[in-house]
Amino acid sequence: MEDWKEYKIDDLCGFQNGFAFKSSDFCSDGKYRVVKIKELKAGQVKFFEDSSFVNCLDSSVIDKYSIKKNDVLFALTGDPVNKPNPQSWVGRVSIYNQEEESLLNQRVCKAMPKEGLDSFFLYYYFRQNDVFYALASKATGSASLANISTKTIGDIHIRIPSLIEQKRIVNILKSLDDKIENNRRINENLEQQAQALFKSWFVDFEPFKDQPFVESELGMIPQGWRVQEAQQIFNINIGKTPPRKESEWFSESKEDNVWVSIADMGSCGAFISDSSEYLTDEAVRRFNVQMVEKDSILLSFKLTVGRVAIADTRLTTNEAIARFILPKKFYREFLYLYLKQYKYGNLGSTSSIATAVNSKTIKGMRLLIPNVELIESFSKNTRPLFEQIRTIQQESRRLAELRDTLLPRLMSGELKVNDLENNEI
């Protein structure tokens, strides 16, 4: 590895800290989105429904704090490494994968590589688990909130090959990430097709226009349909967390029990079969943690309300997630799509839906239920779409595992690009 040389990050890269926007700067229809810490997720920038916008800023602010596609961003504030979910740790890196220009918020910084350092090479370097952990471990702060500075990042040492070799390494890793992203878009389109059919049948009632309608608490509905509480149709139970101070109940081994958190649901897709943390068999027995079977529907109802996923294996969850046990398997597509489009803001009587909703509220949700034959017919129409989604998600998991296996070996020079070029990835 004679052509690999060691540098401090500071020698190869500058940084731009984010702008301290005032609350009065934000609006709902501004020209520019603002990238905040919460939107740095799983190596990308993911905007949510409550994303912030700004408008009418001085051009010098826009020029200095703008973010463009493929910029590398770091979270300077986040959870310390004693928290279980690395996706929320301080120091996590993301690539800005959006087409539109955005602006940088405070406590997020943008890396500005100099000549000789490829930005994607820098990104993948910090995507390595060991490097990320080393950076996050340098944070200061409290047990609940940690901080790093751009100097902390700049002081880290990195070994790099020539720029040409960096780009060859990046091309291999990026080809895998591009396939994963393409799969995500395909699945998004498949789910939109299923949602469109759900809306046609159960919101707009298009196939039933010629049937008699009756008045209900949810408005006019086809005769014979009924409005019922969710718990009258589904067995709904809540997850559990063993005592956090007793670390022996928790595990990082995939051989243990999948234990889903809201954060896991934020990046899983329609189906979920893994988690960032696991429970031991002894924990499940000792604390009477109830497992749920494959095809159960999961719904987050604390802090972040309304994330929905289908269990793709036998698993359990923490107490922030309600689990809907289906009376028949063909309810799966109907309930998943119903909960995805449900107006959760109508559940609470307070200004904060995150504090208004509890397990009793979820069990008492009023749902419009057609006859069983219609639900079964809907399942037959949409199940092929969901099976495609499941198959594509499984492929993406395999691609991610391959990428994560290759990543440290390529970034260290242990594995040569020439050794891979003649093999199809």
Buried (B, 14 or more C-beta within 10 A) or exposed (E): EEEEEEBEBBEBBEBBBBBEBEEEBEEEEBBBBBBBBBBBBEBBBBBEEEBBBBEEBEEEBBEEBBBEEEBBBBBBBBBBBEBBBBBBBBBBBBBBBBEEBBBBBBBBBBBEBEEBBBBBBBBBBBBBEEBBEBBBBBBEBEEEEBBBBBEBBBEBEBEBBEEEBBBBBBEBBBEBBEBBBEBBEBBEEBBEEBBEBBBEBBEEBEEBEEEEBEEBEEEEBBEEBEEEEBBEBBEBBBBBBBEEEEEEBBBEEEEBBBBBBBBBBBBBBBBBBBBBBBBBEEBBEBBEBEBBEBBBBBBBBBEBBBBBBBBBEEBBBBEBBBBBBBEEEBBBBBBBBBBBEBEBEEBBEEEEBEEBBBBEBBBBBBBBBBEEEBBBBBBEEBBEBBEBBBEBBBEBBEBBEBBBEBBBEBBEBEBBBEEBEEEEE
